[in-house]
Amino acid sequence: MREQPDRTWLRDRQGDDFTEWNWREANHDMQAVAAWLESQFGSDGTRIAIISRNCAHWMLADLAITASGNVSVPIFTTQSAESAHYILEFSEVSVLFIGSSENWDQVREVVPDHVQLVALPGTELSQQHVQWDDIVAAHAGGRTHYTCRHDDLMSLVFTSGTTGAPKGVMQTHDSMLIPMERAARAFQMRKHPRFLSYLPLAHVAERQLVWIQSLIHCGTVTFNESLTTLVRDMGETRPTYFFGAPRVWEQLQQGILARFGSQSVLDQALAQDAAGVGLKIRTLLGLTDTDCLLTAAAPIPAALIRWYEKLGIILMEGYGQTEAMGLICNMEGQRRIGSIGRPIEGTEIKISDSGELLCKADGLSPGYYRQPEKTAETFVDGWVHTGDKARIDEDGFCFLTGRVKDYFKTIHGKYVAPAPIENVFARNQWVEQLCLLGRGYSKTVMVCVPTEIALQENREKIGASLRAQAEAVNDSIESHARIGAVLISSQPWTIENGTLTPTLKLKRDMIESLFGERAGALAHEAAIDKAILIEWAD
């Protein structure tokens, strides 16, 4: 900032219009708000929440909270009112910054009366509140007196919670910064990188991989206008570093296939001119000048990684979690498809006697806010118990085999790990989302959502393809885990219908509650008929 104060840092987009902040302008506004926060609420860790879509003022508010010595509490714009109320109460939030948010009409009904509301620019509130611009005008030139310590609490990041109530993961300055310094060394990130911020900033990965890295490397951050404009914004931004959860890469894949009409048409085009077609697609996605294309946050099918390779798009699968970021990743020259990579320098990993992945590194979270028992369960003797089952091969590459809590026993009394079976089934071109069920069943049942292209095809054709895929999977797994039926749902699993978390992870318990009764009946019928059954759920 001192070296290049006039360099652009943040870019908000509205249609074809951009609003930009250079480092000097951003620092001016941030310092003014930080001075106000310190004058009103002190610098002893007051919890201050943020609810807003990704935008420049989200980052400025977060930085102002940090600079004033207080603790930010991000809340997803898709969070239910019940979850938001829990977070606000449990964290004892005193201030709430509000921007554009799809859930505000619901959340505003559960905000405690004592909470001070601050409206970000462009936000209209009916409740009593303070305007961001008024704070900046009144405290322009102000400075805080807070002196940062490396182990000060900086943020409470609530896990999206695939099961149960969300846990507040404590983040210190060290746990936010050290993992990103570690990752930057591993990926040899260039100076002045370009970022596109589109995944929720309430998620620690987006916050660290974009917010923190832009600070470390003097990068430029462009904010995606909406998910419907993602491809347009990628093409305009041309990010040098891009992180996408597997669901994002799946959706981009479906968009590419829709442009070509089918996989077979794309295959024909690649056979005629692989280099030209690949360049055309990379240009469309703005991925022609990249240092790293990262995928993490959930398992990604190896088949999807190989699909992108044909286009010249090389995905690096990595691993981290809210409690411990920047741990394991595939890197250039050190890559094995299907694995999450090797430990990044400064990280140790091992497999427990029960098969659980344990990790140790500097910059771990100190634990869960106001939950010492859960902290003691997860953080043991410097090791994080990740909750993931894994194996490490002879070359040190780590392979996830499922979540400890996702394993289930069929009626045969033997455990089934769903993730490896799902990964093989996902090679079918007609499948977009899937979840293996089987707790207490006589056979396992694959519940899946077909692609949009598949929905336009004849159902018998799709069913035959999925039956063949199930047969191929069954040939490679033990008898107690074999698929007895495929249950097809034409309704996609989304955040809005409660089947995905705000970070796009599958809520297996919700899938089981929606489809479990019918899946169990199909499993029983399949065991009797000794055949793989296919059924459309709607």
C-alpha positions in Angstrom: 0.0 0.0 0.0 2.8 2.4 0.9 4.8 1.5 -2.3 1.8 1.8 -4.8 -1.0 3.6 -3.1 -2.7 4.4 -6.4 -2.8 0.8 -7.6 -6.3 -0.6 -7.8 -7.2 -3.1 -5.1 -11.0 -3.6 -5.2 -13.5 -3.5 -8.1 -17.2 -3.8 -7.7 -19.2 -4.5 -10.9 -22.8 -3.5 -11.8 -23.5 -4.4 -15.4 -20.8 -2.8 -17.5 -19.9 -0.2 -14.8 -17.1 -0.6 -12.3 -16.5 1.2 -9.0 -12.9 0.9 -8.0 -10.8 1.6 -4.9 -7.1 2.0 -4.9 -5.1 1.2 -1.8 -5.1 4.8 -0.5 -8.9 5.2 -0.9 -9.6 1.9 0.7 -7.3 2.6 3.6 -8.9 6.0 4.2 -12.4 4.5 4.5 -11.3 1.5 6.5 -9.3 3.6 9.0 -12.3 5.9 9.5 -14.7 3.0 10.3 -12.0 1.3 12.5 -11.6 4.5 14.5 -15.4 4.7 15.0 -15.6 1.1 16.1 -12.8 1.6 18.6 -14.3 4.8 20.0 -17.7 3.2 20.4 -16.9 -0.4 21.3 -13.3 -0.5 22.4 -10.6 -2.8 21.2 -11.1 -5.8 23.4 -12.6 -8.3 21.1 -16.2 -7.1 20.7 -18.0 -9.5 18.3 -19.1 -7.7 15.1 -21.1 -9.5 12.4 -21.2 -9.0 8.6 -24.1 -10.1 6.4 -23.7 -9.1 2.7 -23.0 -10.5 -0.7 -19.3 -10.3 -1.7 -18.4 -6.7 -2.4 -15.7 -4.2 -1.6 -17.4 -3.0 1.5 -17.5 -6.5 2.9 -13.7 -6.6 2.9 -13.4 -3.0 4.1 -15.7 -3.8 7.0 -13.8 -6.9 7.9 -10.5 -5.1 7.8 -11.9 -2.2 9.9 -13.1 -4.7 12.6 -9.7 -6.3 12.6 -7.9 -2.9 12.8 -10.0 -1.8 15.7 -9.0 -4.9 17.8 -12.4 -6.5 17.5 -13.7 -9.9 16.2 -15.6 -10.3 12.9 -18.4 -12.9 12.7 -19.3 -13.5 9.1 -22.8 -14.8 8.3 -23.8 -16.4 5.0 -26.4 -14.6 2.9 -28.1 -18.0 2.5 -28.1 -18.8 6.2 -31.5 -19.6 7.7 -33.0 -17.2 10.2 -32.7 -20.0 12.8 -28.9 -20.4 12.2 -28.3 -16.7 12.0 -30.1 -16.1 15.3 -28.0 -18.9 16.9 -24.8 -17.3 15.7 -25.8 -13.8 16.8 -26.8 -14.9 20.2 -24.0 -17.5 20.8 -21.3 -15.0 19.7 -22.9 -12.2 21.7 -22.7 -9.9 18.7 -22.9 -6.1 19.4 -22.7 -4.7 15.9 -24.0 -5.9 12.5 -22.8 -4.6 9.2 -25.6 -5.2 6.6 -25.2 -5.1 2.8 -27.2 -6.7 0.0 -28.4 -10.1 1.3 -31.1 -12.5 0.1 -31.9 -13.6 3.6 -32.1 -10.2 5.3 -36.0 -10.2 5.3 -35.9 -13.3 7.5 -32.8 -12.5 9.5 -33.9 -9.0 10.5 -36.8 -10.6 12.5 -34.3 -12.4 14.8 -31.6 -9.8 15.4 -31.5 -9.0 19.1 -32.7 -5.5 20.0 -29.4 -4.4 21.5 -27.4 -4.9 18.2 -26.2 -1.8 16.5 -27.0 -1.9 12.7 -24.6 -0.4 10.2 -25.9 -0.2 6.6 -23.2 -0.6 3.9 -23.5 1.8 0.9 -26.5 1.1 -1.3 -28.4 -0.7 1.5 -31.8 0.6 2.7 -33.0 -0.5 6.2 -36.3 0.2 7.9 -34.8 -0.3 11.3 -32.8 2.3 13.2 -29.2 2.2 11.9 -26.1 4.1 11.1 -24.9 4.6 7.5 -21.3 3.6 6.5 -20.8 6.8 4.6 -21.8 8.9 7.6 -19.2 7.1 9.7 -16.5 7.7 7.1 -17.4 11.4 6.8 -17.4 11.9 10.6 -14.2 10.0 11.3 -12.1 10.8 8.2 -8.4 10.9 9.1 -9.0 9.0 12.3 -6.6 6.3 13.5 -6.9 3.5 16.0 -4.7 2.9 19.1 -5.0 -0.9 18.9 -1.7 -2.9 18.6 -2.1 -6.3 17.1 -0.7 -9.4 18.7 -0.2 -12.6 16.7 -2.5 -14.7 18.9 -5.3 -12.2 19.3 -8.7 -13.5 18.3 -9.5 -12.1 14.8 -12.7 -13.8 13.7 -15.2 -16.5 14.5 -15.9 -18.6 11.4 -19.0 -20.7 11.9 -18.9 -24.0 10.0 -21.7 -24.5 7.6 -22.7 -27.6 9.5 -23.6 -30.7 7.3 -25.0 -32.0 10.6 -26.0 -30.3 13.8 -25.6 -26.7 14.9 -22.7 -24.8 13.4 -19.5 -24.5 15.5 -17.6 -21.2 15.9 -14.0 -21.9 14.8 -11.8 -19.3 16.4 -9.3 -17.6 14.0 -6.3 -15.6 15.2 -4.1 -13.4 13.2 -1.7 -16.4 13.0 -4.3 -18.9 11.8 -5.5 -16.5 9.1 -2.0 -15.4 7.9 0.4 -18.3 8.3 -1.5 -20.9 6.2 -1.6 -18.4 3.3 2.1 -17.6 3.6 2.7 -21.3 3.5 0.5 -21.7 0.4 2.0 -18.7 -1.4 5.4 -20.2 -1.1 4.2 -23.6 -2.4 2.5 -22.0 -5.4 5.1 -19.3 -6.0 2.3 -16.7 -6.3 3.3 -13.8 -8.5 3.2 -10.2 -7.3 0.0 -8.3 -8.2 -2.2 -11.3 -8.8 -5.7 -11.0 -10.1 -8.6 -12.5 -8.1 -12.3 -13.0 -8.8 -14.2 -13.1 -5.6 -17.4 -15.1 -6.1 -17.6 -17.8 -3.4 -19.1 -16.5 -0.1 -16.6 -14.4 1.9 -18.2 -15.9 5.0 -16.3 -19.1 4.1 -12.8 -19.2 5.4 -11.3 -20.4 2.1 -12.6 -17.5 0.0 -11.5 -15.1 2.8 -8.0 -16.4 3.0 -7.4 -17.3 -0.6 -8.7 -13.9 -1.9 -8.8 -11.4 1.0 -5.6 -12.4 2.7 -3.6 -13.2 -0.5 -4.6 -9.9 -2.0 -3.1 -8.1 1.0 0.1 -10.2 1.0 0.8 -9.8 -2.7 -0.8 -6.5 -3.5 -3.4 -8.1 -5.7 -6.5 -6.8 -7.4 -9.9 -8.2 -6.4 -12.9 -8.1 -8.8 -16.2 -9.0 -7.3 -18.5 -11.2 -9.3 -21.9 -9.5 -9.9 -23.9 -12.7 -9.5 -23.6 -16.4 -10.1 -25.4 -16.0 -13.4 -22.6 -13.7 -14.6 -19.8 -15.9 -13.4 -18.5 -16.9 -16.8 -18.7 -13.3 -18.1 -16.8 -12.0 -15.0 -14.2 -14.8 -15.2 -13.5 -13.9 -18.9 -13.2 -10.1 -18.0 -11.1 -10.6 -14.9 -8.7 -13.3 -16.2 -7.8 -14.5 -12.7 -4.3 -15.6 -12.2 -5.4 -17.7 -9.2 -8.8 -19.3 -9.1 -10.4 -21.5 -6.5 -13.5 -23.5 -7.2 -15.3 -26.1 -5.1 -16.1 -29.3 -7.1 -19.7 -28.2 -7.5 -18.4 -25.0 -9.4 -16.3 -27.1 -11.7 -19.2 -29.4 -12.4 -21.5 -26.4 -13.2 -18.8 -24.9 -15.5 -18.5 -28.3 -17.2 -22.3 -28.4 -17.8 -22.2 -24.9 -19.2 -19.4 -25.9 -21.7 -21.3 -29.0 -22.8 -24.5 -27.0 -23.2 -22.6 -24.7 -25.6 -21.5 -27.7 -27.7 -24.7 -29.6 -27.4 -23.4 -32.9 -26.1 -20.2 -34.6 -25.0 -19.9 -36.4 -28.3 -19.9 -33.1 -30.2 -17.2 -31.8 -27.9 -15.2 -35.0 -28.4 -15.4 -34.6 -32.2 -14.3 -31.0 -32.0 -11.3 -31.9 -29.8 -10.4 -34.7 -32.1 -10.2 -32.2 -35.0 -8.4 -29.4 -33.2 -7.7 -30.1 -29.5 -5.4 -27.1 -29.1 -7.8 -24.6 -30.7 -10.9 -25.8 -28.9 -9.1 -25.9 -25.6 -7.8 -22.3 -26.1 -11.3 -21.2 -27.1 -12.8 -22.6 -23.9 -10.0 -21.3 -21.7 -10.4 -17.8 -23.2 -14.2 -18.0 -22.5 -13.5 -18.8 -18.9 -10.6 -16.3 -18.6 -8.1 -19.0 -17.7 -5.4 -18.2 -20.2 -2.9 -16.7 -17.7 -3.1 -18.7 -14.5 -0.6 -19.7 -11.8 -2.9 -22.1 -10.0 -6.4 -23.5 -10.5 -7.3 -25.0 -7.2 -10.2 -27.3 -6.2 -11.0 -28.2 -2.6 -13.7 -28.0 0.1 -15.2 -31.4 -1.0 -14.1 -34.5 -2.9 -13.9 -34.0 -6.7 -14.2 -37.0 -9.0 -11.0 -37.9 -10.8 -13.0 -38.2 -14.0 -13.8 -34.5 -13.8 -10.2 -33.5 -13.4 -9.3 -35.6 -16.4 -12.1 -34.1 -18.4 -10.7 -30.6 -17.8 -7.2 -31.8 -18.7 -8.3 -32.4 -22.3 -9.1 -28.7 -22.5 -5.7 -27.7 -21.1 -7.2 -26.8 -17.7 -5.1 -28.3 -15.0 -6.8 -28.5 -11.7 -4.8 -28.9 -8.5 -6.8 -30.7 -5.8 -5.9 -29.6 -2.2 -7.1 -30.0 1.3 -7.8 -27.9 4.3 -10.7 -27.1 6.7 -11.8 -24.2 8.7 -9.8 -25.5 11.7 -6.6 -25.9 9.7 -5.9 -24.3 6.3 -3.1 -24.6 3.8 -2.2 -28.2 4.7 -2.0 -30.6 1.7 -2.1 -30.0 -2.1 -1.1 -31.2 -5.5 1.4 -28.9 -7.1 3.2 -28.6 -10.4 5.6 -31.5 -10.8 4.0 -33.2 -7.7 0.6 -34.2 -8.7 -1.4 -37.5 -8.6 -5.0 -37.4 -9.8 -7.4 -38.8 -7.3 -5.2 -37.7 -4.4 -5.4 -34.4 -2.4 -1.6 -34.2 -2.8 1.3 -34.2 -0.5 1.8 -32.1 2.7 2.8 -28.5 2.0 6.2 -27.7 3.5 5.8 -27.0 7.2 2.9 -29.5 7.5 2.9 -33.0 9.0 0.2 -35.7 8.4 -0.4 -39.2 9.6 -3.1 -41.8 9.7 -4.5 -42.8 13.1 -5.1 -46.4 14.1 -8.8 -46.0 13.2 -7.9 -44.6 9.7 -8.5 -40.9 10.4 -6.3 -38.2 8.8 -4.4 -36.2 11.4 -2.6 -33.0 10.6 -0.1 -30.7 12.4 1.2 -27.3 11.4 1.8 -23.8 12.5 -1.2 -21.5 12.2 -3.9 -23.9 13.4 -7.1 -22.6 14.9 -7.0 -22.5 18.7 -10.3 -24.3 18.8 -14.1 -23.7 19.0 -15.6 -20.7 20.7 -17.1 -21.5 24.1 -17.0 -25.2 23.3 -14.0 -26.6 25.2 -15.2 -30.2 25.0 -15.4 -30.2 21.2 -12.0 -28.4 21.1 -10.5 -31.2 23.2 -12.0 -33.8 20.8 -10.6 -32.2 17.7 -7.2 -30.7 18.8 -5.1 -33.4 20.6 -1.4 -32.9 21.4 -0.9 -30.5 18.5 -2.7 -32.7 16.0 -6.0 -31.8 14.3 -8.4 -34.8 14.0 -9.9 -33.9 10.7 -12.9 -36.3 10.7 -11.8 -37.6 7.3 -10.7 -41.2 6.5 -7.6 -41.4 4.4 -4.7 -43.4 3.2 -1.1 -42.3 2.3 0.6 -44.1 -0.6 4.3 -45.0 -0.8 5.2 -41.7 -2.4 3.5 -39.6 0.3 0.3 -38.7 -1.6 -2.8 -38.6 0.5 -6.1 -40.1 -0.7 -9.4 -39.4 1.1 -11.7 -42.4 1.4 -14.6 -40.7 3.1 -15.8 -38.9 6.2 -15.7 -40.8 9.5 -19.3 -40.0 10.1 -20.4 -40.8 6.5 -19.5 -44.5 6.8 -22.5 -46.7 7.3 -23.3 -50.4 7.9 -25.6 -52.3 5.6 -27.8 -55.1 6.9 -24.8 -57.4 6.5 -23.1 -55.6 9.4 -20.1 -54.4 7.3 -19.0 -50.8 6.8 -19.4 -49.0 3.5 -17.3 -45.9 2.5 -19.6 -44.0 0.1 -17.0 -41.6 -1.4 -14.9 -44.0 -3.4 -18.0 -45.7 -4.8 -19.5 -42.3 -5.7 -16.3 -41.2 -7.4 -16.4 -44.2 -9.8 -20.1 -43.8 -10.5 -19.6 -40.1 -11.2 -17.7 -41.1 -14.4 -21.0 -41.5 -16.1 -21.6 -38.5 -18.4 -25.3 -38.1 -17.5 -24.7 -37.7 -13.7 -24.3 -34.3 -12.1 -25.0 -34.9 -8.3 -25.1 -38.2 -6.4 -25.2 -39.7 -2.9 -24.9 -43.3 -1.9 -27.4 -44.5 0.8 -27.5 -47.9 2.6 -27.6 -47.6 6.3 -29.3 -50.8 7.4 -30.3 -51.7 3.8 -29.9 -55.1 2.1 -28.2 -53.3 -0.8 -26.8 -49.8 -1.3 -28.8 -47.4 -3.4 -27.3 -44.6 -5.5 -29.5 -41.5 -5.5 -28.5 -39.1 -8.3 -29.5 -35.9 -10.1 -28.9 -36.0 -13.9 -27.4 -33.2 -16.0 -29.7 -30.8 -17.8 -28.7 -32.4 -21.1 -29.7 -35.8 -19.7 -33.1 -34.5 -18.8 -33.7 -33.8 -22.4 -32.9 -37.4 -23.4 -35.1 -40.4 -23.4 -35.5 -41.8 -19.8 -35.0 -45.4 -20.9 -31.7 -44.4 -22.5 -30.5 -42.7 -19.3 -31.7 -45.5 -17.2 -29.8 -48.1 -19.3 -26.6 -46.0 -19.0 -26.9 -45.7 -15.2 -27.6 -49.4 -14.9 -24.5 -50.2 -16.9 -22.5 -47.8 -14.7 -23.8 -49.5 -11.5 -22.8 -52.9 -12.9 -19.3 -51.6 -13.7 -19.0 -50.2 -10.2 -20.2 -53.5 -8.6 -17.6 -55.4 -10.5 -14.9 -53.5 -8.5 -16.2 -53.5 -5.0 -17.0 -56.0 -2.2 -20.4 -57.7 -2.3 -21.8 -56.0 0.8 -21.3 -52.6 -0.8 -22.8 -53.3 -4.2 -25.4 -51.1 -5.7 -28.9 -52.6 -5.9 -30.8 -49.7 -7.3 -30.4 -46.2 -8.8 -33.0 -43.6 -7.7 -33.0 -40.6 -10.1 -34.3 -37.2 -9.0 -34.8 -34.5 -11.7 -34.8 -31.8 -9.0 -31.2 -30.5 -8.4 -29.8 -30.3 -4.9 -29.3 -26.7 -3.9 -28.6 -24.4 -1.0 -32.2 -23.1 -1.3 -33.8 -26.5 -0.9 -31.6 -27.4 2.0 -29.7 -30.2 0.4 -26.4 -28.3 0.1 -24.6 -26.2 2.7 -23.7 -22.6 2.0 -20.3 -23.9 0.9 -21.8 -26.3 -1.6 -21.2 -29.5 0.5 -23.8 -32.2 0.3 -26.0 -32.7 3.4 -26.2 -36.4 3.4 -28.7 -36.5 6.3 -31.1 -34.4 4.3 -30.7 -36.6 1.2 -31.4 -39.6 3.5 -34.5 -38.0 4.9 -35.9 -37.1 1.5 -35.1 -40.4 -0.3 -34.3 -42.9 2.4 -37.7 -44.5 2.7 -38.1 -45.2 -1.0 -34.4 -46.1 -1.3 -34.7 -48.7 1.5 -37.7 -50.3 -0.2 -35.9 -50.4 -3.6 -32.9 -52.1 -1.9 -35.2 -54.8 -0.5 -36.8 -55.3 -3.9 -33.4 -55.5 -5.6 -32.2 -58.1 -3.1 -35.2 -60.3 -3.9 -35.1 -59.7 -7.7 -31.3 -60.1 -7.8 -31.2 -57.2 -10.4 -30.3 -53.6 -10.4 -33.4 -51.5 -10.3 -33.8 -48.0 -11.9 -36.5 -45.6 -10.7 -37.3 -42.0 -11.3 -38.3 -40.3 -8.1 -40.5 -37.7 -9.8 
